Amino acid sequence: MRGLSVISVLAGLTLAGVAGCASPNPDLFTLAAVQGAAQPLHARTVELRRVGLAAYLDRPEIVRSDAQYRLQVSSIDRWGEPMGSMLERVFIEDLVQRLPNSSVFSESGAISTQPDLVLEVDVQRLDANASGDIVLLAQVAIQHQDSERSAAATQVRLTVRAASVKTTDLVAAMSTGLGELADEVARKLAEGDQRPTAPAAVSGRSKHGRRAAARSG
């Protein structure tokens, strides 16, 4: 009996130690759409191709900084969904608000139609620098479906000051940066969507306002 009691005590201590060492439940975060200026487009449909994402960002943990060649991540602060699909979902929300006259949809979504414009975005950086500012670095390419020219990629770099080093404020600054990227993309779409003005109709009248007529014999 004494041996059984010792074993029971040891087993209880082992279970307590395991419970004490168990990881706490992670805090889950998500990016959110932010408001921006609306841009009118002639294009009726805009398709967003699958958003490219740097491999170091494609993880459940939130990357806080890549300063001094080291990544700083937290095992407690995590994204509530895969980073790539979250960026795509929120960026679509940002664009829908900024392009009210157009239908904006994702290549990976359920909608299947021939778009007037195709948008490609590759996010190469989205984290805090040594100063605590959120840096968003992305390449953007716009393809007109009625054009045979290849889409030229443009690099966009944005910096957003976070209110503090708290994860909530860092995620809010990331959301603001993604909204500013949507502002930039919407402006580029509007600038490239300008239709040429139709030439003025040529009148059949002379400069004196009378229709020219052949002189009779």
Contacts in CASP RR format, 6 or more apart in sequence:
PFRMAT RR
TARGET T0000
AUTHOR 0000-0000-0000
METHOD contacts of the structure
MODEL  1
MRGLSVISVLAGLTLAGVAGCASPNPDLFTLAAVQGAAQPLHARTVELRR
VGLAAYLDRPEIVRSDAQYRLQVSSIDRWGEPMGSMLERVFIEDLVQRLP
NSSVFSESGAISTQPDLVLEVDVQRLDANASGDIVLLAQVAIQHQDSERS
AAATQVRLTVRAASVKTTDLVAAMSTGLGELADEVARKLAEGDQRPTAPA
AVSGRSKHGRRAAARSG
23 75 0 8 1.000
24 76 0 8 1.000
26 75 0 8 1.000
26 76 0 8 1.000
26 77 0 8 1.000
26 78 0 8 1.000
27 76 0 8 1.000
27 77 0 8 1.000
27 78 0 8 1.000
27 167 0 8 1.000
28 78 0 8 1.000
28 79 0 8 1.000
28 80 0 8 1.000
29 62 0 8 1.000
29 77 0 8 1.000
29 78 0 8 1.000
29 79 0 8 1.000
29 80 0 8 1.000
29 167 0 8 1.000
29 168 0 8 1.000
29 171 0 8 1.000
30 79 0 8 1.000
30 80 0 8 1.000
30 81 0 8 1.000
30 86 0 8 1.000
30 90 0 8 1.000
30 171 0 8 1.000
31 86 0 8 1.000
31 87 0 8 1.000
31 90 0 8 1.000
31 171 0 8 1.000
31 174 0 8 1.000
31 175 0 8 1.000
31 178 0 8 1.000
32 90 0 8 1.000
32 172 0 8 1.000
32 175 0 8 1.000
33 90 0 8 1.000
33 93 0 8 1.000
33 94 0 8 1.000
33 97 0 8 1.000
33 175 0 8 1.000
33 179 0 8 1.000
34 94 0 8 1.000
34 175 0 8 1.000
34 176 0 8 1.000
34 178 0 8 1.000
34 179 0 8 1.000
35 97 0 8 1.000
36 94 0 8 1.000
36 97 0 8 1.000
36 98 0 8 1.000
36 179 0 8 1.000
36 182 0 8 1.000
36 183 0 8 1.000
37 98 0 8 1.000
37 183 0 8 1.000
37 186 0 8 1.000
38 97 0 8 1.000
38 98 0 8 1.000
38 99 0 8 1.000
38 100 0 8 1.000
39 98 0 8 1.000
39 99 0 8 1.000
39 186 0 8 1.000
39 187 0 8 1.000
39 189 0 8 1.000
39 190 0 8 1.000
40 100 0 8 1.000
40 101 0 8 1.000
40 190 0 8 1.000
41 99 0 8 1.000
41 101 0 8 1.000
41 102 0 8 1.000
41 117 0 8 1.000
41 189 0 8 1.000
41 190 0 8 1.000
41 193 0 8 1.000
42 193 0 8 1.000
42 195 0 8 1.000
43 102 0 8 1.000
43 115 0 8 1.000
43 116 0 8 1.000
43 117 0 8 1.000
43 189 0 8 1.000
43 193 0 8 1.000
44 101 0 8 1.000
44 102 0 8 1.000
44 103 0 8 1.000
44 116 0 8 1.000
45 102 0 8 1.000
45 103 0 8 1.000
45 104 0 8 1.000
45 105 0 8 1.000
45 113 0 8 1.000
45 114 0 8 1.000
45 115 0 8 1.000
45 116 0 8 1.000
45 117 0 8 1.000
46 95 0 8 1.000
46 99 0 8 1.000
46 102 0 8 1.000
46 103 0 8 1.000
46 104 0 8 1.000
46 105 0 8 1.000
46 115 0 8 1.000
46 116 0 8 1.000
46 117 0 8 1.000
46 118 0 8 1.000
46 119 0 8 1.000
46 189 0 8 1.000
47 105 0 8 1.000
47 106 0 8 1.000
47 107 0 8 1.000
47 115 0 8 1.000
47 117 0 8 1.000
47 118 0 8 1.000
47 119 0 8 1.000
48 88 0 8 1.000
48 91 0 8 1.000
48 92 0 8 1.000
48 95 0 8 1.000
48 104 0 8 1.000
48 105 0 8 1.000
48 106 0 8 1.000
48 107 0 8 1.000
48 119 0 8 1.000
48 121 0 8 1.000
49 107 0 8 1.000
49 118 0 8 1.000
49 119 0 8 1.000
49 120 0 8 1.000
49 121 0 8 1.000
50 88 0 8 1.000
50 106 0 8 1.000
50 107 0 8 1.000
50 108 0 8 1.000
51 84 0 8 1.000
51 87 0 8 1.000
51 88 0 8 1.000
51 91 0 8 1.000
51 121 0 8 1.000
51 122 0 8 1.000
51 123 0 8 1.000
52 84 0 8 1.000
52 121 0 8 1.000
52 122 0 8 1.000
52 123 0 8 1.000
53 83 0 8 1.000
53 84 0 8 1.000
53 87 0 8 1.000
53 122 0 8 1.000
53 123 0 8 1.000
54 123 0 8 1.000
54 124 0 8 1.000
54 125 0 8 1.000
56 63 0 8 1.000
56 66 0 8 1.000
56 71 0 8 1.000
57 63 0 8 1.000
57 83 0 8 1.000
57 123 0 8 1.000
57 125 0 8 1.000
57 126 0 8 1.000
57 127 0 8 1.000
58 82 0 8 1.000
58 83 0 8 1.000
58 84 0 8 1.000
59 73 0 8 1.000
59 83 0 8 1.000
60 78 0 8 1.000
60 79 0 8 1.000
60 80 0 8 1.000
60 82 0 8 1.000
61 73 0 8 1.000
61 74 0 8 1.000
61 75 0 8 1.000
61 77 0 8 1.000
61 78 0 8 1.000
61 79 0 8 1.000
62 73 0 8 1.000
62 74 0 8 1.000
62 77 0 8 1.000
62 78 0 8 1.000
62 79 0 8 1.000
62 167 0 8 1.000
62 170 0 8 1.000
62 171 0 8 1.000
63 71 0 8 1.000
63 72 0 8 1.000
63 73 0 8 1.000
63 126 0 8 1.000
63 127 0 8 1.000
64 72 0 8 1.000
64 73 0 8 1.000
64 74 0 8 1.000
64 127 0 8 1.000
64 128 0 8 1.000
64 167 0 8 1.000
64 170 0 8 1.000
65 71 0 8 1.000
65 72 0 8 1.000
65 127 0 8 1.000
65 128 0 8 1.000
65 129 0 8 1.000
65 130 0 8 1.000
65 132 0 8 1.000
66 72 0 8 1.000
66 125 0 8 1.000
66 127 0 8 1.000
67 128 0 8 1.000
67 129 0 8 1.000
67 130 0 8 1.000
68 130 0 8 1.000
74 167 0 8 1.000
77 167 0 8 1.000
79 86 0 8 1.000
80 86 0 8 1.000
85 108 0 8 1.000
87 123 0 8 1.000
87 178 0 8 1.000
88 106 0 8 1.000
88 108 0 8 1.000
89 106 0 8 1.000
90 175 0 8 1.000
90 178 0 8 1.000
91 121 0 8 1.000
91 178 0 8 1.000
91 179 0 8 1.000
91 181 0 8 1.000
91 182 0 8 1.000
92 104 0 8 1.000
92 105 0 8 1.000
92 106 0 8 1.000
94 178 0 8 1.000
94 179 0 8 1.000
94 181 0 8 1.000
94 182 0 8 1.000
95 104 0 8 1.000
95 182 0 8 1.000
95 185 0 8 1.000
95 186 0 8 1.000
96 104 0 8 1.000
98 182 0 8 1.000
98 183 0 8 1.000
98 186 0 8 1.000
99 186 0 8 1.000
99 189 0 8 1.000
105 111 0 8 1.000
105 113 0 8 1.000
105 115 0 8 1.000
114 145 0 8 1.000
115 145 0 8 1.000
116 144 0 8 1.000
116 145 0 8 1.000
116 146 0 8 1.000
117 142 0 8 1.000
117 143 0 8 1.000
117 144 0 8 1.000
117 145 0 8 1.000
117 189 0 8 1.000
117 193 0 8 1.000
118 142 0 8 1.000
118 143 0 8 1.000
118 145 0 8 1.000
118 151 0 8 1.000
119 140 0 8 1.000
119 141 0 8 1.000
119 142 0 8 1.000
119 143 0 8 1.000
119 185 0 8 1.000
119 189 0 8 1.000
120 140 0 8 1.000
120 141 0 8 1.000
120 142 0 8 1.000
120 143 0 8 1.000
120 151 0 8 1.000
120 153 0 8 1.000
121 138 0 8 1.000
121 139 0 8 1.000
121 140 0 8 1.000
121 181 0 8 1.000
121 185 0 8 1.000
122 138 0 8 1.000
122 139 0 8 1.000
122 140 0 8 1.000
122 153 0 8 1.000
123 136 0 8 1.000
123 137 0 8 1.000
123 138 0 8 1.000
124 137 0 8 1.000
124 138 0 8 1.000
124 139 0 8 1.000
125 135 0 8 1.000
125 136 0 8 1.000
125 137 0 8 1.000
126 134 0 8 1.000
126 135 0 8 1.000
126 136 0 8 1.000
126 137 0 8 1.000
126 174 0 8 1.000
126 178 0 8 1.000
127 134 0 8 1.000
127 135 0 8 1.000
128 134 0 8 1.000
128 135 0 8 1.000
128 162 0 8 1.000
128 165 0 8 1.000
128 170 0 8 1.000
129 135 0 8 1.000
129 159 0 8 1.000
132 161 0 8 1.000
132 162 0 8 1.000
132 165 0 8 1.000
133 159 0 8 1.000
133 160 0 8 1.000
133 161 0 8 1.000
133 162 0 8 1.000
133 173 0 8 1.000
134 159 0 8 1.000
134 160 0 8 1.000
134 161 0 8 1.000
134 162 0 8 1.000
134 170 0 8 1.000
134 173 0 8 1.000
134 174 0 8 1.000
134 176 0 8 1.000
134 177 0 8 1.000
135 157 0 8 1.000
135 158 0 8 1.000
135 159 0 8 1.000
136 156 0 8 1.000
136 157 0 8 1.000
136 158 0 8 1.000
136 159 0 8 1.000
136 160 0 8 1.000
136 174 0 8 1.000
136 177 0 8 1.000
136 178 0 8 1.000
136 180 0 8 1.000
136 181 0 8 1.000
137 155 0 8 1.000
137 156 0 8 1.000
137 157 0 8 1.000
137 158 0 8 1.000
138 155 0 8 1.000
138 156 0 8 1.000
138 181 0 8 1.000
139 153 0 8 1.000
139 154 0 8 1.000
139 155 0 8 1.000
139 156 0 8 1.000
140 153 0 8 1.000
140 154 0 8 1.000
140 155 0 8 1.000
140 156 0 8 1.000
140 181 0 8 1.000
140 184 0 8 1.000
140 185 0 8 1.000
140 188 0 8 1.000
141 151 0 8 1.000
141 152 0 8 1.000
141 153 0 8 1.000
141 154 0 8 1.000
142 151 0 8 1.000
142 185 0 8 1.000
142 188 0 8 1.000
142 189 0 8 1.000
142 192 0 8 1.000
143 150 0 8 1.000
143 151 0 8 1.000
144 192 0 8 1.000
154 188 0 8 1.000
156 181 0 8 1.000
156 184 0 8 1.000
158 177 0 8 1.000
158 180 0 8 1.000
158 181 0 8 1.000
158 184 0 8 1.000
160 173 0 8 1.000
160 174 0 8 1.000
160 176 0 8 1.000
160 177 0 8 1.000
160 180 0 8 1.000
161 173 0 8 1.000
162 169 0 8 1.000
162 170 0 8 1.000
162 172 0 8 1.000
162 173 0 8 1.000
163 169 0 8 1.000
163 172 0 8 1.000
163 173 0 8 1.000
204 211 0 8 1.000
204 212 0 8 1.000
205 211 0 8 1.000
205 212 0 8 1.000
206 212 0 8 1.000
END
